[in-house]
């Protein structure tokens, strides 16, 4: 059974950076297209970054040029490097498969708060 554990969130000032991680067990993530999602208070969960099995990446317009998704096959871990953070990036961040019809059980997420 697959288990996803997100970590690395926290409080950061506007303009700051943060790297969050998603450790997977039960599945080898490099065999799947994976993504980072976020859910802000009162809003629906949205996909903000994805990476294919071949390593191609894609980003939502709101984060393009600021966020970078990557993975470490040896550690079976997905990462999201977030730069130039702004208050609109405040949300709980989750990782999962990038294909909406094949979602695995959600992890607990990691809270990212951007505030001065």
N, C-alpha and C positions, 0 to 999 in steps of 0.2 A: 504494500500500500504506500502510495506516495505521500510524503510529508514535506511541506515548505515552511521554512523558518526565516522570517525577515529580521534584520537587525541593522543597527547603525544610525537610526534616526536620532533626532534631538532638536534643541533650540539653536538657531543660527541667525545672525544679523543679516539684514538685506545686503546683497552683494557678496555674501559669503558662499562657501562651498561645503559640500557634504558628500560622502560616499556611503551608500547603503548596500547591503548584501542580502542574498537569499540562498540559504543552504538547502539543498534538496536531498532527500533520501527516498529510496524505493524506486526511483526512475533515474536514468542517465539523461540529464537535460540537454546534452549536445545532440541527442537524437531527435529533439523536438524544437519547433519554433517557440521561443519564449518571449515573454513581455513583462514590462513593469506597468502596473496600473496604479491609479490614485483615486481616493475618494475624499473630497472636501465636505465639510459640514453642510447638510442640506442639498447636496448634489449627488448625481449618479456616479458610479465608478467609471473611470475612463482609462483607456489604454494610452500611455504616453510614449512608450518606447518598445521596440521589438527587435529581435535578432533571429535570423533564420538558421537552419542547420548549417548552411554554407557560410554563415558569418555576415550576411548582409543585414544592415540595420535600417530602421525607419523610425521617424519621430513625429509626434504631433506638432503642429505649427507652434503651439504655445511654448514648447521646450526646445525646438530645433536650434542648434548652434550653442546651446547651454548644457544640455544633458548628453551623456554618452553611456550607452549600454554595452556591457561586455560579459564574457563568461570565462571561467577557469575550469577546463575539463577535468583536470586532475583532482580538483577540490569539489567538483560537481556543484559549483556556486555561480550564481548570477550577480552581477554588480550594476549599480547605476551611479555614475559620477555626475553630480549636480553642481554646476557653477553659476555664478551671477544670480543667486536665488533672490526671489522677491516674495512679498507676502501672499501673492496669488498661488504660490507653490505649496502653501500650507495645506497638508492633507495627510491621511494615512496611506502609506505606499505598500502595495502588495505585488508579489510576482506570481505568475502562472503561465500556462500555455497561451500563446498569442492567438490561437484559433478559438473563437467564442463558443463553438459547438462542442469543444472537447476539453472544457475546463476541469482541472483537478480540484480537490477540496482546498478551500482557501486557508492560508495561514492566518496568523493573528495580525499581521501587518506591522509596520513600524511608523511611528508618528514623526512627521517632519513639521516643525513650526518655524516660520520665518518672521521674526519680529525684532524691533529695536527695544 
